[in-house]
Amino acid sequence: MKRTILTCLIATASITTSFSTLADDRSNDWKATANDAWIDGKVEATLLFNGQLNTFDINTDVNDGKVILTGKVGSEVDKRLATELAESIEGVDEVDNRLSVVTPQDYEGNWDTFTQDMKDAKIATVIKTRLLLESELSGTDINVDVSQGVVTLAGTVRNPSERDLAVAIAKNTADVSDVKSELSVDS
């Protein structure tokens, strides 16, 4: 009888510890995700509002404090500056700069493509800025890609109203021909 009670007590303690550890892991996952989203928003805002950085198109992703920069910039100096700006953000552990340097000479003989890329970059910058400044929206979890005037919104929003607002902001931006929403509602 004593062994049965002792076994039950040990089993109960083990189960309680397991559930506690599981809850801590889930709590830490949520905190890490929220921290990554905060860092992502801070990096995007810093890049967008930096007057020295000539951005063609820069996308940011953050995973466990590691910032990944993708897209295009106009010079090696801009590429290095983007890295420095991202590294200066509190909470950033590492920056993986995958930016491509694209100059007008790269478009030699194809001025229309260069002009469209510049227009797409302008559209992306305007939309990203509006999403970040919108108080009713968590713009840090939304990625904006633009190709030939077609905007693709991807990421996570808190509810359908946020999704609709993000799409409306994109649709009401000059030079946008279409908006594709790949936004998922966080449940």
Backbone bond lengths (Angstrom), bond angles and torsions (degrees), N, CA, C in turn:
res aa  C-N    CA-C-N  psi(-1)  N-CA   C-N-CA  omega(-1)  CA-C   N-CA-C  phi
1 M - - - 1.444 - - 1.526 111.23 -
2 K 1.370 115.85 -43.61 1.458 119.53 179.44 1.531 110.62 -63.33
3 R 1.341 116.08 -37.60 1.463 119.43 179.43 1.525 110.78 -65.59
4 T 1.310 117.77 -39.45 1.456 121.88 179.46 1.522 110.02 -62.86
5 I 1.325 116.69 -45.74 1.466 120.53 179.54 1.524 110.00 -64.47
6 L 1.330 116.35 -44.28 1.465 120.69 179.57 1.530 110.55 -62.58
7 T 1.314 117.58 -41.56 1.461 121.94 178.34 1.523 110.41 -62.94
8 C 1.331 116.99 -43.30 1.471 121.42 178.52 1.526 110.83 -62.63
9 L 1.331 117.02 -41.95 1.464 120.75 179.35 1.526 111.13 -64.08
10 I 1.314 116.49 -43.27 1.468 120.32 179.33 1.529 110.11 -65.67
11 A 1.321 117.04 -42.79 1.465 120.84 178.71 1.527 110.55 -62.33
12 T 1.334 116.64 -43.51 1.462 120.82 179.17 1.524 110.56 -62.47
13 A 1.320 116.81 -43.52 1.464 120.71 179.00 1.525 110.72 -62.93
14 S 1.319 116.80 -41.39 1.467 120.77 179.93 1.520 111.04 -64.98
15 I 1.321 116.61 -44.33 1.466 120.88 -179.83 1.518 110.13 -64.13
16 T 1.327 117.00 -44.36 1.462 121.14 179.50 1.520 110.60 -60.51
17 T 1.318 116.78 -43.12 1.461 121.30 178.76 1.524 110.27 -64.23
18 S 1.330 117.42 -40.98 1.463 121.11 179.40 1.518 111.04 -62.89
19 F 1.341 117.27 -45.56 1.459 120.55 179.22 1.522 110.85 -64.84
20 S 1.311 116.16 -38.30 1.461 120.16 178.30 1.523 110.38 -63.41
21 T 1.317 116.77 -43.97 1.461 121.49 178.63 1.521 110.33 -64.33
22 L 1.335 117.31 -42.20 1.459 121.62 178.04 1.519 110.28 -61.70
23 A 1.324 117.69 -44.21 1.458 121.37 179.25 1.525 110.62 -63.32
24 D 1.341 116.78 -41.02 1.462 120.16 177.79 1.521 110.61 -62.96
25 D 1.355 117.26 -42.15 1.461 120.88 179.03 1.521 110.80 -61.40
26 R 1.332 116.55 -44.35 1.467 119.87 179.58 1.517 110.55 -65.94
27 S 1.320 116.75 -39.55 1.458 120.87 177.93 1.520 110.16 -63.10
28 N 1.328 116.37 -42.87 1.458 120.30 179.19 1.522 111.32 -66.33
29 D 1.352 118.05 -37.66 1.459 121.16 176.92 1.520 110.18 -60.56
30 W 1.323 116.30 -45.36 1.462 121.06 -179.59 1.524 110.08 -63.07
31 K 1.331 116.36 -44.35 1.464 120.45 -179.89 1.525 110.86 -64.23
32 A 1.325 117.03 -41.24 1.467 120.72 179.83 1.524 110.52 -64.69
33 T 1.333 116.68 -41.91 1.462 120.83 178.96 1.521 110.56 -64.00
34 A 1.328 116.45 -44.31 1.463 120.57 179.10 1.526 110.50 -63.99
35 N 1.323 116.90 -40.66 1.464 120.70 178.97 1.528 110.77 -65.00
36 D 1.331 117.18 -42.06 1.465 120.58 177.64 1.528 110.87 -62.40
37 A 1.331 117.01 -40.71 1.467 120.73 178.72 1.525 110.46 -64.22
38 W 1.330 116.41 -40.56 1.461 120.66 178.65 1.527 110.01 -63.40
39 I 1.334 116.52 -45.78 1.467 121.14 179.47 1.528 109.77 -61.98
40 D 1.336 117.23 -43.85 1.462 121.90 -179.60 1.527 110.31 -58.15
41 G 1.314 116.63 -47.55 1.463 120.66 179.47 1.512 112.29 -63.30
42 K 1.311 116.20 -41.04 1.464 121.40 -179.60 1.531 110.35 -65.74
43 V 1.333 117.29 -42.95 1.469 120.88 178.98 1.527 110.05 -64.99
44 E 1.341 117.33 -45.94 1.466 120.06 -179.92 1.518 110.98 -60.43
45 A 1.330 116.91 -45.12 1.464 120.34 179.82 1.526 110.90 -62.91
46 T 1.312 116.75 -42.76 1.466 120.92 179.87 1.526 110.92 -61.68
47 L 1.320 116.93 -43.41 1.465 120.59 179.31 1.527 111.25 -67.41
48 L 1.330 116.52 -42.04 1.461 120.60 -177.52 1.520 112.43 -66.07
49 F 1.326 116.26 -39.58 1.459 119.60 -173.51 1.525 113.68 -93.43
50 N 1.310 118.20 2.80 1.452 120.64 177.84 1.518 109.04 -78.90
51 G 1.310 116.73 119.76 1.458 121.42 -176.77 1.514 114.19 -73.21
52 Q 1.319 118.20 -17.56 1.459 121.68 -177.39 1.524 113.04 -89.34
53 L 1.319 116.46 -18.23 1.463 120.30 -174.45 1.519 110.32 -89.95
54 N 1.324 115.72 119.87 1.452 121.61 177.90 1.524 107.69 -92.54
55 T 1.312 116.43 92.12 1.463 119.68 -175.92 1.518 110.73 -91.43
56 F 1.315 115.58 131.67 1.453 120.54 167.98 1.519 106.70 -84.41
57 D 1.300 115.48 -55.42 1.461 120.98 -176.75 1.525 107.23 -166.62
58 I 1.327 116.48 112.68 1.463 120.19 179.11 1.518 108.76 -124.88
59 N 1.319 115.73 126.79 1.461 121.76 174.90 1.520 108.14 -111.16
60 T 1.328 115.42 145.84 1.461 119.94 179.46 1.517 109.83 -124.36
61 D 1.300 115.26 141.32 1.461 122.62 171.58 1.517 106.22 -134.84
62 V 1.330 116.45 146.14 1.458 120.70 179.98 1.515 108.69 -130.68
63 N 1.326 115.65 133.53 1.454 121.50 176.76 1.522 108.28 -139.38
64 D 1.316 116.05 114.25 1.470 122.10 -179.50 1.524 112.61 53.67
65 G 1.322 116.57 42.58 1.454 121.04 177.32 1.517 114.78 82.74
66 K 1.336 117.36 -2.38 1.465 121.41 178.09 1.528 108.56 -95.92
67 V 1.326 116.37 120.04 1.460 122.29 -179.66 1.522 108.87 -92.63
68 I 1.330 115.99 130.81 1.462 121.65 176.42 1.526 107.30 -113.92
69 L 1.323 116.05 119.59 1.456 122.22 178.97 1.523 108.54 -102.29
70 T 1.335 116.64 125.70 1.459 121.57 176.45 1.518 108.39 -131.05
71 G 1.305 116.04 160.66 1.456 120.43 178.62 1.514 111.26 122.84
72 K 1.351 115.25 -150.42 1.461 120.67 -173.88 1.525 110.51 -132.53
73 V 1.321 115.12 144.14 1.461 122.13 171.54 1.522 108.33 -132.71
74 G 1.329 116.10 168.10 1.458 120.68 -173.96 1.511 116.04 -87.85
75 S 1.343 117.97 -10.95 1.466 118.82 -178.93 1.525 110.59 -161.53
76 E 1.343 114.87 166.23 1.471 120.49 175.43 1.526 110.39 -62.87
77 V 1.334 116.42 -35.16 1.464 120.50 178.39 1.526 109.84 -61.49
78 D 1.341 116.77 -43.85 1.467 120.69 178.12 1.524 110.92 -62.40
79 K 1.319 116.04 -38.70 1.464 120.44 179.67 1.528 110.21 -63.32
80 R 1.333 116.80 -46.60 1.470 120.47 178.93 1.525 111.07 -65.87
81 L 1.339 116.17 -39.67 1.462 120.05 179.22 1.525 110.98 -62.32
82 A 1.325 117.07 -40.94 1.470 120.52 178.18 1.526 110.48 -59.83
83 T 1.324 116.50 -41.56 1.468 120.46 177.57 1.522 110.51 -62.93
84 E 1.328 116.75 -47.81 1.472 121.18 -179.32 1.524 111.16 -60.17
85 L 1.323 116.93 -43.62 1.463 120.34 -179.86 1.527 111.19 -63.61
86 A 1.328 116.21 -43.43 1.468 119.76 179.79 1.525 110.65 -65.05
87 E 1.330 116.77 -41.23 1.467 120.38 -179.72 1.524 112.32 -65.76
88 S 1.323 116.81 -23.54 1.465 120.09 -177.60 1.528 113.37 -77.95
89 I 1.321 117.25 -9.41 1.465 121.26 -177.59 1.526 109.77 -80.07
90 E 1.317 115.12 132.83 1.463 120.78 178.13 1.528 109.82 -60.90
91 G 1.321 116.53 132.93 1.456 121.91 178.73 1.517 114.06 98.03
92 V 1.339 116.91 -12.52 1.466 120.41 178.75 1.523 108.59 -80.23
93 D 1.330 115.71 121.61 1.463 121.25 -179.94 1.527 112.24 -92.55
94 E 1.340 115.55 -32.18 1.467 120.25 -174.51 1.519 108.54 -157.50
95 V 1.339 116.89 150.39 1.460 121.87 176.04 1.521 108.46 -125.24
96 D 1.332 115.75 124.22 1.461 122.88 175.52 1.528 106.53 -104.92
97 N 1.327 116.72 100.79 1.452 121.58 -175.14 1.523 109.86 -91.00
98 R 1.328 115.73 106.12 1.465 122.34 179.06 1.529 110.86 -107.79
99 L 1.326 116.67 21.48 1.458 121.06 -178.21 1.523 110.98 -67.80
100 S 1.323 115.72 141.99 1.461 122.02 175.00 1.522 108.26 -99.74
101 V 1.311 116.14 139.28 1.459 120.76 176.10 1.522 107.79 -90.91
102 V 1.334 115.99 121.37 1.458 121.77 -178.32 1.525 107.53 -126.52
103 T 1.312 116.47 123.95 1.462 121.65 179.98 1.524 109.28 -115.67
104 P 1.333 117.24 163.75 1.473 118.97 177.55 1.530 112.60 -56.18
105 Q 1.342 117.23 -30.02 1.467 119.87 179.18 1.531 111.33 -65.24
106 D 1.337 116.51 -26.87 1.465 119.78 178.23 1.526 111.50 -66.18
107 Y 1.327 115.67 -19.44 1.461 120.66 -178.53 1.526 111.36 -103.73
108 E 1.318 116.83 17.41 1.453 121.84 -176.68 1.527 110.80 -48.15
109 G 1.320 115.21 126.24 1.456 120.08 179.46 1.520 113.55 82.00
110 N 1.314 117.72 -4.09 1.458 120.37 -179.14 1.528 109.67 -133.58
111 W 1.321 115.35 61.06 1.459 122.21 -175.49 1.530 111.75 -62.08
112 D 1.324 117.98 -33.53 1.466 120.77 -179.63 1.522 111.27 -61.95
113 T 1.325 116.91 -40.78 1.463 120.79 178.32 1.519 110.19 -64.16
114 F 1.329 116.90 -43.91 1.461 121.21 178.70 1.526 110.44 -60.45
115 T 1.319 116.37 -46.21 1.464 121.09 -179.77 1.525 110.72 -61.90
116 Q 1.323 117.52 -42.85 1.467 120.52 179.60 1.524 110.81 -65.63
117 D 1.327 117.45 -41.36 1.466 120.24 177.71 1.522 111.05 -61.51
118 M 1.325 116.95 -40.20 1.466 120.64 177.60 1.526 110.39 -64.33
119 K 1.324 116.48 -42.02 1.464 120.59 179.31 1.530 110.10 -65.10
120 D 1.328 117.09 -42.25 1.468 120.95 177.89 1.529 110.98 -61.66
121 A 1.328 116.44 -41.09 1.467 120.24 178.83 1.523 110.74 -64.17
122 K 1.325 116.50 -40.22 1.470 120.50 178.19 1.524 110.34 -63.51
123 I 1.325 116.89 -44.52 1.465 121.41 178.65 1.523 110.00 -59.44
124 A 1.329 116.94 -47.45 1.470 120.86 -179.25 1.524 111.06 -60.45
125 T 1.322 117.04 -42.60 1.462 120.97 -179.87 1.521 111.17 -63.83
126 V 1.317 117.01 -44.41 1.467 120.64 -179.96 1.527 110.48 -62.85
127 I 1.322 117.02 -45.77 1.468 120.25 -178.71 1.520 110.84 -65.88
128 K 1.335 117.74 -45.42 1.469 120.33 179.42 1.526 110.72 -58.67
129 T 1.316 115.92 -43.49 1.465 119.88 179.61 1.520 110.76 -62.57
130 R 1.318 117.33 -46.30 1.471 120.49 179.90 1.526 111.63 -62.98
131 L 1.323 117.29 -39.22 1.465 120.41 178.61 1.523 110.85 -65.63
132 L 1.329 116.75 -41.46 1.463 120.28 179.97 1.527 112.11 -67.87
133 L 1.329 116.87 -32.44 1.462 120.44 -177.38 1.526 113.34 -87.41
134 E 1.313 118.14 -11.69 1.467 121.80 -178.71 1.526 110.07 -75.06
135 S 1.329 116.62 116.53 1.471 121.12 -175.84 1.528 113.04 -70.18
136 E 1.306 118.15 -22.45 1.464 121.72 -178.23 1.527 112.42 -89.20
137 L 1.319 116.28 11.77 1.458 120.29 -170.35 1.521 110.13 -144.30
138 S 1.326 115.76 140.62 1.461 120.49 174.21 1.524 107.90 -93.80
139 G 1.322 116.05 83.10 1.457 121.92 -174.66 1.508 115.26 -68.89
140 T 1.334 117.32 -11.44 1.464 119.51 -177.69 1.521 112.64 -72.31
141 D 1.330 117.41 -18.65 1.462 120.77 -178.39 1.525 112.54 -98.70
142 I 1.335 116.50 12.87 1.463 120.63 -177.55 1.525 109.52 -117.24
143 N 1.330 115.61 124.08 1.465 121.45 174.85 1.522 108.40 -95.75
144 V 1.316 115.70 139.61 1.461 121.80 -178.78 1.525 108.42 -118.99
145 D 1.317 116.35 121.21 1.462 121.76 174.28 1.523 107.83 -122.05
146 V 1.324 116.23 139.62 1.460 120.84 -179.12 1.522 108.65 -131.07
147 S 1.323 115.44 131.24 1.456 121.35 176.18 1.523 108.60 -141.11
148 Q 1.327 115.70 118.46 1.465 121.67 179.15 1.530 111.60 57.60
149 G 1.324 116.90 35.39 1.460 121.80 178.42 1.514 114.57 83.37
150 V 1.326 117.47 -3.91 1.466 121.59 178.43 1.528 108.32 -93.75
151 V 1.327 115.46 120.94 1.463 121.89 -177.23 1.523 109.16 -95.60
152 T 1.329 116.30 132.62 1.458 121.75 173.10 1.516 107.81 -116.83
153 L 1.332 115.39 120.82 1.458 122.05 177.20 1.519 107.70 -101.67
154 A 1.316 117.19 126.80 1.464 121.53 179.66 1.518 108.59 -134.04
155 G 1.311 115.46 152.77 1.459 120.32 178.73 1.507 111.06 132.67
156 T 1.326 114.79 -156.12 1.458 121.00 -174.82 1.517 110.28 -126.71
157 V 1.329 115.48 137.78 1.462 122.27 173.27 1.519 108.56 -124.10
158 R 1.335 116.26 164.46 1.464 120.36 -174.89 1.525 113.93 -77.97
159 N 1.344 117.29 -28.40 1.461 119.56 -176.59 1.530 109.71 -159.04
160 P 1.341 116.60 169.88 1.466 119.69 -179.15 1.533 113.41 -61.13
161 S 1.323 117.67 -30.52 1.467 120.30 178.78 1.524 111.21 -63.84
162 E 1.338 116.61 -40.66 1.466 120.07 177.19 1.524 110.60 -63.95
163 R 1.329 116.08 -40.90 1.472 119.78 178.69 1.527 109.85 -60.37
164 D 1.333 116.38 -47.25 1.462 120.94 -179.14 1.528 111.51 -62.95
165 L 1.330 116.72 -39.35 1.458 121.08 179.07 1.529 110.83 -65.26
166 A 1.322 117.38 -43.52 1.468 121.08 179.09 1.531 110.47 -61.71
167 V 1.323 116.92 -43.21 1.466 121.14 178.74 1.529 110.06 -63.96
168 A 1.338 117.01 -42.45 1.466 120.80 179.71 1.530 111.18 -63.17
169 I 1.331 116.53 -41.71 1.468 120.00 177.82 1.525 109.87 -59.92
170 A 1.323 117.10 -44.86 1.465 120.68 -179.97 1.529 110.97 -64.85
171 K 1.331 117.44 -44.33 1.468 120.97 -178.38 1.523 112.16 -64.07
172 N 1.325 117.04 -31.15 1.461 121.15 -177.32 1.528 113.12 -89.89
173 T 1.309 116.91 16.10 1.461 121.65 178.11 1.526 108.87 -97.05
174 A 1.322 115.75 137.30 1.466 121.22 -178.43 1.526 111.15 -57.42
175 D 1.322 115.41 144.39 1.471 124.88 175.79 1.525 114.53 73.05
176 V 1.330 118.81 6.42 1.466 121.66 177.24 1.524 108.29 -84.63
177 S 1.338 116.38 125.49 1.464 119.81 179.57 1.524 112.09 -94.99
178 D 1.344 117.21 -27.88 1.463 120.71 -179.97 1.525 108.55 -160.82
179 V 1.338 115.50 156.59 1.464 121.18 177.61 1.518 108.42 -128.81
180 K 1.323 115.92 127.24 1.462 122.14 175.27 1.521 107.49 -110.65
181 S 1.315 116.00 126.78 1.462 119.92 -179.68 1.519 110.29 -103.48
182 E 1.320 115.12 119.75 1.463 122.17 171.75 1.523 108.43 -113.94
183 L 1.339 115.01 26.24 1.462 120.93 -178.85 1.515 110.19 -77.38
184 S 1.316 116.33 135.79 1.459 120.35 175.70 1.523 108.35 -110.09
185 V 1.322 114.74 146.85 1.458 121.12 179.65 1.517 108.19 -89.55
186 D 1.332 115.88 123.60 1.463 122.30 179.78 1.519 108.62 -69.63
187 S 1.326 115.73 127.09 1.464 117.70 -178.57 1.491 112.41 -105.73
